Amino acid sequence: MARVRFLGPEPVTVPELGSRAINPDEIVTVPDDRFDGYVCQTGTWEPVEEPGAAAAKKTTRKEAS
């Protein structure tokens, strides 16, 4: 899962995220395959964690142990 930050000035309801209200500056988790659909809206969303980043971190931790 990827993470994005909502940049809008007031809360919005996002149907794709279970119709929940997203507040300004809130970071939300989105499906990896939908990440580009959010971050292409540069005035509304910004990337926080790219798709696969969490899996890469877990792998790195295992290798370091």
VENGI-V636013 format. One record per pair of residues at least 24 apart in sequence whose ideal C-beta (glycine too) atoms are under 10 Angstrom apart, sorted by the first residue. I is the first residue (numbers start at 1). GAP is how many residues later the second one is. If there is no record, write none. Layout:
<<I | GAP> <I | GAP>>
//
This chain:
<<1 | 27> <1 | 28> <1 | 29> <1 | 30> <1 | 31> <1 | 33> <1 | 34> <1 | 48> <1 | 50> <1 | 51> <1 | 52> <1 | 53> <1 | 54> <2 | 26> <2 | 27> <2 | 28> <2 | 29> <2 | 30> <2 | 31> <2 | 32> <2 | 33> <2 | 34> <2 | 36> <2 | 37> <2 | 45> <2 | 46> <2 | 47> <2 | 48> <2 | 49> <2 | 50> <2 | 51> <2 | 52> <3 | 24> <3 | 25> <3 | 26> <3 | 27> <3 | 32> <3 | 35> <3 | 44> <3 | 45> <3 | 46> <3 | 47> <3 | 48> <3 | 50> <3 | 51> <4 | 24> <4 | 25> <4 | 26> <4 | 30> <4 | 31> <4 | 33> <4 | 34> <4 | 35> <4 | 37> <4 | 40> <4 | 41> <4 | 42> <4 | 43> <4 | 44> <4 | 45> <4 | 46> <5 | 33> <5 | 34> <5 | 39> <5 | 40> <5 | 41> <5 | 42> <5 | 43> <6 | 32> <6 | 38> <6 | 39> <6 | 40> <7 | 34> <7 | 35> <7 | 36> <7 | 37> <7 | 38> <7 | 39> <8 | 33> <8 | 35> <8 | 36> <8 | 37> <12 | 32> <14 | 24> <29 | 25>>
//
